[in-house]
Amino acid sequence: MRNRYITYICYALIFLFAMFLVGTSPLLTEISKTFNLTPSQSGTVFSYNFIGFVVFVLIGGIASDRFGKKIVLNLSLVGFSITLFVFPLSGNFYVACVVMLLLGGFGGLMESVVCALVADMNTENTSFYMNLLQVFFGLGALAGPVIISILISNGITWQISYYIFGILSIILTVMSISAKFTQMDSEERLNFKSVKAVLTSKKVILAGLCMLFYTGSEVGSWGWMATYLKKNMDFSALRSSIAVGVFWMAMALGRLACGPVILKFGARKIVVWLATSSAFIVFLSGIIRSELLIWIIIVLMGFAFSSQWALIASYGSEEYKELSGTAYSLFLASGGAGGALIPYIMGVVSEETDMRIAMMSPAILLLAIAVIFIYFKRLEPLKK
């Protein structure tokens, strides 16, 4: 029961983190107005968030092995809560960038430790609970834009929205600190020879590149979605926020639907299909001008993106189950790098050309994922 209670806390934390992360999309326009940002400068809001994510995840993985997961989790929660309150108080854009870097760092560290804890506490059926964790992320990502849209439509400022996130974070921080963790940290020390084998594996490196492409494409697509719909499709702030929520609702449903399909077809084939489908749908998103069709595209995009993250990570790390923490840290860091780079590039493309072209651009990266996973078939051992 003790571990189950901690598992519930972990699900609540990932739900809150998703609410904050995806809630940035409908708030981006208001944040940009406050600091008088250009489109490319607006993209740096995501960039600094994920730069902090990458740095903290890499450092936090070592720290949690050295000092214990509970200590690192609680420190990340305290930092996350504080920075949620500090961000709205930023006096200028440069200060805001530093605070957003810390927000992304503490949030990423929290996410990585939560993933490790859920796996450690549910060894009897790890894949089920990890998939459920991703479902809670999807639900939080759905709730974030919906709640933000309600707040915005009622005249609530983006600053107050962050204070609300901060209050929720404080509540969960107190619950986590007061919870009694059973000892789950391994007493084994890092084997650097084995770690080197993971980090130099062609399969792991290519999967990490796919994670960079996927996370950057996903974050860029939902991150710029609200701004694109308002500027190019004449959506109101409320409808554009709801659109981001609909995208994440489709993501959550898609993850649930992919479960039984994985057992029949395997991760590699499904990634090829999902990556190809998402590339086509993302391309269409920049062409469609009908409001009805754009809603359909948003739903289809959510389904197509749905399980790619989990399947890329699991496929890339399947040969290193004893060092899955090292592999997953690499994938989280690669994804964070993509989240920092791709949305910024999309902002530059939007500023130099057109917002529609920027929204279509991730299709190239998604096609690259499909090509790499087709290539992976050559690396698989021949079946007798």
C-alpha positions as CSV (number, residue, x, y, z in Angstrom):
1,M,0.0,0.0,0.0
2,R,2.9,2.4,0.8
3,N,4.3,1.9,-2.7
4,R,0.9,2.3,-4.2
5,Y,0.4,5.6,-2.4
6,I,3.7,6.9,-3.8
7,T,2.7,5.6,-7.2
8,Y,-0.4,7.7,-7.0
9,I,1.7,10.7,-6.0
10,C,3.9,10.1,-9.1
11,Y,0.8,10.0,-11.4
12,A,-0.4,13.3,-9.8
13,L,3.0,14.9,-10.4
14,I,3.3,13.9,-14.0
15,F,-0.3,15.2,-14.5
16,L,0.7,18.6,-13.0
17,F,3.9,18.7,-15.0
18,A,2.0,18.1,-18.2
19,M,-0.6,20.8,-17.3
20,F,2.2,23.3,-16.8
21,L,4.2,22.3,-19.9
22,V,1.3,22.2,-22.4
23,G,-0.5,25.1,-20.7
24,T,2.4,27.3,-22.0
25,S,1.0,27.0,-25.5
26,P,-2.3,29.0,-25.0
27,L,-0.4,31.4,-22.6
28,L,2.4,32.0,-25.1
29,T,0.5,34.8,-26.9
30,E,-0.1,36.7,-23.6
31,I,3.4,36.1,-22.4
32,S,4.7,37.5,-25.7
33,K,2.6,40.6,-25.4
34,T,3.9,41.3,-21.9
35,F,7.5,41.2,-23.0
36,N,6.9,42.5,-26.6
37,L,8.4,39.5,-28.2
38,T,8.9,38.7,-31.9
39,P,7.9,35.1,-33.1
40,S,11.5,33.9,-32.9
41,Q,11.9,35.3,-29.4
42,S,8.6,33.6,-28.4
43,G,10.2,30.3,-29.5
44,T,13.0,30.8,-27.0
45,V,10.4,30.4,-24.2
46,F,10.3,26.7,-25.2
47,S,14.1,26.6,-25.9
48,Y,15.1,27.8,-22.5
49,N,12.6,25.4,-20.9
50,F,14.1,22.4,-22.6
51,I,17.7,23.6,-22.2
52,G,17.2,23.5,-18.5
53,F,15.4,20.1,-18.9
54,V,18.5,18.5,-20.7
55,V,21.1,19.8,-18.2
56,F,19.1,18.9,-15.1
57,V,18.1,15.5,-16.3
58,L,21.8,14.5,-17.1
59,I,23.0,15.8,-13.7
60,G,19.9,14.5,-11.8
61,G,20.4,11.0,-13.0
62,I,23.8,10.8,-11.4
63,A,22.6,12.6,-8.3
64,S,19.7,10.2,-7.7
65,D,22.0,7.2,-7.9
66,R,24.4,8.9,-5.5
67,F,22.0,10.5,-2.9
68,G,18.7,8.6,-3.5
69,K,15.6,9.2,-5.6
70,K,13.4,10.6,-2.8
71,I,15.9,13.4,-1.9
72,V,16.3,14.4,-5.6
73,L,12.6,14.3,-6.2
74,N,11.7,16.5,-3.2
75,L,14.4,19.0,-4.1
76,S,13.2,19.2,-7.7
77,L,9.6,19.7,-6.4
78,V,10.7,22.6,-4.1
79,G,12.6,24.2,-6.9
80,F,9.7,23.7,-9.3
81,S,7.2,25.3,-6.9
82,I,9.4,28.3,-6.2
83,T,10.1,29.0,-9.9
84,L,6.4,28.8,-10.7
85,F,5.8,31.7,-8.4
86,V,8.9,33.6,-9.5
87,F,8.3,33.5,-13.3
88,P,5.3,35.9,-13.3
89,L,7.4,38.3,-11.3
90,S,10.2,38.5,-13.9
91,G,11.0,42.2,-14.5
92,N,12.1,41.7,-18.1
93,F,12.5,39.0,-20.8
94,Y,16.1,38.1,-19.9
95,V,15.1,37.3,-16.3
96,A,12.1,35.4,-17.6
97,C,14.4,33.2,-19.8
98,V,16.6,32.3,-16.8
99,V,13.5,31.4,-14.7
100,M,12.0,29.4,-17.5
101,L,15.3,27.5,-17.8
102,L,15.1,26.6,-14.1
103,L,11.4,25.7,-14.5
104,G,12.3,23.3,-17.3
105,G,15.2,21.9,-15.3
106,F,13.3,21.2,-12.1
107,G,10.3,19.9,-14.1
108,G,12.5,17.6,-16.2
109,L,14.3,16.3,-13.1
110,M,11.0,15.6,-11.5
111,E,9.7,13.7,-14.6
112,S,12.9,11.6,-14.8
113,V,12.8,10.6,-11.1
114,V,9.1,9.9,-11.3
115,C,9.6,7.6,-14.3
116,A,12.4,5.7,-12.4
117,L,10.3,5.4,-9.2
118,V,7.2,4.0,-11.0
119,A,9.4,1.4,-12.7
120,D,11.2,0.5,-9.4
121,M,7.9,0.2,-7.4
122,N,6.1,-1.9,-10.0
123,T,8.6,-4.4,-11.2
124,E,5.9,-7.1,-11.6
125,N,4.3,-5.3,-14.6
126,T,6.5,-2.3,-15.4
127,S,5.3,-1.8,-19.0
128,F,1.7,-1.5,-17.8
129,Y,2.4,1.1,-15.2
130,M,4.8,3.1,-17.4
131,N,2.2,3.2,-20.1
132,L,-0.4,4.3,-17.5
133,L,2.1,7.1,-16.5
134,Q,2.1,8.3,-20.1
135,V,-1.7,8.3,-20.1
136,F,-1.7,10.5,-17.0
137,F,0.7,12.8,-18.8
138,G,-1.8,13.0,-21.7
139,L,-4.7,13.7,-19.4
140,G,-2.7,16.5,-17.7
141,A,-1.8,17.9,-21.1
142,L,-5.5,17.9,-22.0
143,A,-6.6,19.5,-18.7
144,G,-4.0,22.3,-18.9
145,P,-5.2,24.0,-22.0
146,V,-8.9,23.5,-21.0
147,I,-8.3,25.1,-17.6
148,I,-6.2,27.9,-19.1
149,S,-9.0,28.6,-21.7
150,I,-11.5,28.9,-18.9
151,L,-9.3,31.3,-17.0
152,I,-8.4,33.4,-20.0
153,S,-12.1,33.7,-21.0
154,N,-12.9,35.0,-17.5
155,G,-10.2,37.6,-17.7
156,I,-7.6,35.8,-15.6
157,T,-4.1,36.9,-16.5
158,W,-1.3,34.5,-17.4
159,Q,0.6,35.5,-14.2
160,I,-2.3,34.3,-12.0
161,S,-2.4,31.0,-14.0
162,Y,1.2,30.4,-13.0
163,Y,0.4,31.1,-9.3
164,I,-2.4,28.5,-9.5
165,F,0.1,25.9,-10.9
166,G,2.4,26.9,-8.0
167,I,-0.2,26.3,-5.4
168,L,-0.9,22.8,-6.8
169,S,2.8,22.1,-6.9
170,I,3.2,23.1,-3.2
171,I,0.4,20.7,-2.2
172,L,2.0,17.8,-4.0
173,T,5.4,18.7,-2.6
174,V,4.1,18.5,0.9
175,M,2.5,15.1,0.1
176,S,5.8,13.8,-1.4
177,I,7.9,15.0,1.5
178,S,5.6,13.5,4.1
179,A,5.4,10.1,2.3
180,K,7.5,7.2,3.5
181,F,9.5,5.7,0.7
182,T,10.7,2.1,0.9
183,Q,14.3,1.6,0.0
184,M,14.4,1.1,-3.8
185,D,17.7,2.6,-4.8
186,S,20.2,0.0,-6.1
187,E,23.4,-0.4,-4.1
188,E,25.4,-1.2,-7.2
189,R,27.8,1.4,-8.5
190,L,28.0,2.5,-12.1
191,N,29.9,0.3,-14.4
192,F,31.4,2.8,-16.8
193,K,32.4,0.1,-19.3
194,S,28.8,-0.9,-19.6
195,V,27.6,2.7,-19.7
196,K,30.0,3.3,-22.6
197,A,28.6,0.4,-24.4
198,V,25.1,1.9,-24.2
199,L,26.2,5.4,-25.2
200,T,28.2,4.1,-28.2
201,S,25.5,1.7,-29.4
202,K,24.4,2.5,-33.0
203,K,20.8,1.6,-32.1
204,V,20.8,3.8,-29.0
205,I,22.3,6.7,-30.8
206,L,19.9,6.5,-33.7
207,A,17.0,6.1,-31.3
208,G,18.2,9.1,-29.4
209,L,18.2,11.1,-32.7
210,C,14.7,9.9,-33.4
211,M,13.7,11.1,-29.9
212,L,15.2,14.5,-30.7
213,F,13.2,14.7,-33.9
214,Y,10.0,13.4,-32.4
215,T,10.0,15.6,-29.2
216,G,10.9,18.7,-31.2
217,S,8.2,18.0,-33.7
218,E,5.6,17.3,-31.1
219,V,6.5,20.3,-28.9
220,G,6.6,22.6,-31.9
221,S,3.3,21.4,-33.2
222,W,1.3,21.8,-30.0
223,G,3.5,24.7,-28.8
224,W,2.7,26.9,-31.8
225,M,-0.8,25.5,-32.4
226,A,-2.7,28.1,-30.4
227,T,-0.7,31.0,-31.9
228,Y,-1.2,29.6,-35.4
229,L,-4.9,29.1,-35.0
230,K,-5.4,32.6,-33.7
231,K,-3.3,34.3,-36.4
232,N,-4.0,32.2,-39.4
233,M,-7.4,30.6,-38.8
234,D,-9.1,33.5,-36.8
235,F,-9.7,31.4,-33.7
236,S,-10.5,33.1,-30.5
237,A,-8.2,32.6,-27.5
238,L,-10.8,30.2,-26.0
239,R,-11.2,28.1,-29.1
240,S,-7.4,27.9,-29.8
241,S,-6.8,26.8,-26.2
242,I,-9.5,24.1,-26.5
243,A,-7.8,23.0,-29.8
244,V,-4.6,22.2,-27.9
245,G,-6.7,20.3,-25.3
246,V,-8.4,18.3,-28.1
247,F,-5.0,17.4,-29.5
248,W,-3.9,16.0,-26.1
249,M,-7.2,14.2,-25.7
250,A,-6.5,12.4,-28.9
251,M,-3.0,11.7,-27.7
252,A,-4.2,10.0,-24.5
253,L,-6.8,7.9,-26.4
254,G,-4.2,7.0,-29.0
255,R,-1.9,5.7,-26.3
256,L,-4.6,3.6,-24.8
257,A,-5.5,2.2,-28.3
258,C,-1.9,1.4,-29.1
259,G,-1.5,-1.1,-26.2
260,P,-3.1,-4.2,-27.8
261,V,-1.7,-3.3,-31.2
262,I,1.9,-3.3,-29.9
263,L,1.5,-7.0,-28.9
264,K,0.5,-8.0,-32.4
265,F,2.8,-5.9,-34.6
266,G,5.7,-4.8,-32.5
267,A,7.2,-1.4,-31.7
268,R,9.3,-0.9,-34.8
269,K,6.5,-1.4,-37.3
270,I,4.1,0.8,-35.4
271,V,6.7,3.6,-35.2
272,V,7.1,3.5,-38.9
273,W,3.4,3.8,-39.4
274,L,2.8,6.5,-36.8
275,A,5.8,8.6,-38.0
276,T,4.7,8.4,-41.6
277,S,1.1,9.2,-40.8
278,S,2.1,12.1,-38.5
279,A,4.4,13.6,-41.2
280,F,1.5,13.6,-43.7
281,I,-1.0,15.1,-41.2
282,V,1.5,17.8,-40.1
283,F,2.0,18.7,-43.7
284,L,-1.7,19.0,-44.2
285,S,-2.1,21.2,-41.1
286,G,-0.4,24.0,-43.0
287,I,-2.5,23.7,-46.1
288,I,-6.0,23.3,-44.7
289,R,-8.1,26.5,-44.5
290,S,-11.4,25.0,-43.5
291,E,-12.3,25.3,-39.8
292,L,-14.1,21.9,-39.8
293,L,-11.1,20.2,-41.5
294,I,-8.6,21.7,-39.1
295,W,-10.4,20.2,-36.2
296,I,-10.3,16.8,-37.9
297,I,-6.5,17.3,-38.5
298,I,-5.9,18.2,-34.9
299,V,-7.6,15.0,-33.7
300,L,-5.7,12.9,-36.3
301,M,-2.4,14.6,-35.4
302,G,-2.9,13.6,-31.7
303,F,-3.6,10.0,-32.7
304,A,-0.5,9.9,-35.0
305,F,1.8,11.4,-32.4
306,S,0.4,9.3,-29.5
307,S,2.7,6.4,-28.7
308,Q,5.9,7.4,-30.6
309,W,7.8,8.6,-27.5
310,A,7.3,5.4,-25.5
311,L,7.9,3.1,-28.5
312,I,11.1,4.8,-29.6
313,A,12.4,4.7,-26.0
314,S,11.5,1.1,-25.4
315,Y,12.8,-0.1,-28.7
316,G,16.1,1.7,-28.4
317,S,16.7,0.4,-24.9
318,E,15.5,-3.2,-25.2
319,E,19.0,-4.6,-25.4
320,Y,20.1,-2.8,-22.3
321,K,17.4,-3.6,-19.7
322,E,20.0,-3.8,-16.9
323,L,21.1,-0.3,-17.8
324,S,17.7,1.1,-18.9
325,G,18.2,4.1,-16.6
326,T,21.2,5.2,-18.6
327,A,19.5,4.7,-21.9
328,Y,16.3,6.5,-20.8
329,S,18.4,9.4,-19.5
330,L,19.9,9.7,-22.9
331,F,16.5,9.6,-24.5
332,L,15.1,12.2,-22.1
333,A,18.1,14.5,-22.8
334,S,17.8,14.0,-26.6
335,G,14.1,14.8,-26.4
336,G,14.8,17.9,-24.3
337,A,17.4,19.0,-26.9
338,G,14.7,18.6,-29.6
339,G,12.2,20.5,-27.5
340,A,14.7,23.4,-27.2
341,L,15.8,23.5,-30.8
342,I,12.9,22.7,-33.1
343,P,10.2,25.2,-31.7
344,Y,12.8,27.9,-31.9
345,I,13.6,27.1,-35.6
346,M,9.9,27.1,-36.3
347,G,9.7,30.6,-34.8
348,V,12.5,31.7,-37.1
349,V,10.9,30.1,-40.1
350,S,7.6,31.8,-39.3
351,E,9.3,35.2,-39.0
352,E,11.3,34.8,-42.2
353,T,8.6,33.1,-44.4
354,D,5.1,32.3,-43.2
355,M,3.5,30.7,-40.1
356,R,1.9,28.0,-42.3
357,I,5.3,26.9,-43.6
358,A,6.6,26.7,-40.0
359,M,3.8,24.5,-39.0
360,M,4.5,22.1,-41.9
361,S,8.2,21.9,-41.4
362,P,8.3,19.1,-38.7
363,A,7.0,16.7,-41.4
364,I,10.6,16.4,-42.6
365,L,11.8,15.2,-39.2
366,L,8.9,12.8,-38.8
367,L,9.7,11.2,-42.2
368,A,13.3,10.9,-41.0
369,I,12.1,8.8,-38.0
370,A,10.2,6.5,-40.3
371,V,13.3,6.0,-42.5
372,I,15.5,5.3,-39.4
373,F,13.1,2.7,-38.1
374,I,12.9,1.0,-41.5
375,Y,16.7,0.8,-41.3
376,F,16.5,-0.7,-37.9
377,K,15.1,-3.9,-39.5
378,R,18.6,-4.5,-40.9
379,L,20.0,-4.5,-37.3
380,E,17.5,-7.0,-36.0
381,P,18.8,-10.6,-35.8
382,L,17.5,-12.9,-38.4
383,K,14.6,-15.1,-37.2
384,K,15.0,-18.8,-37.7
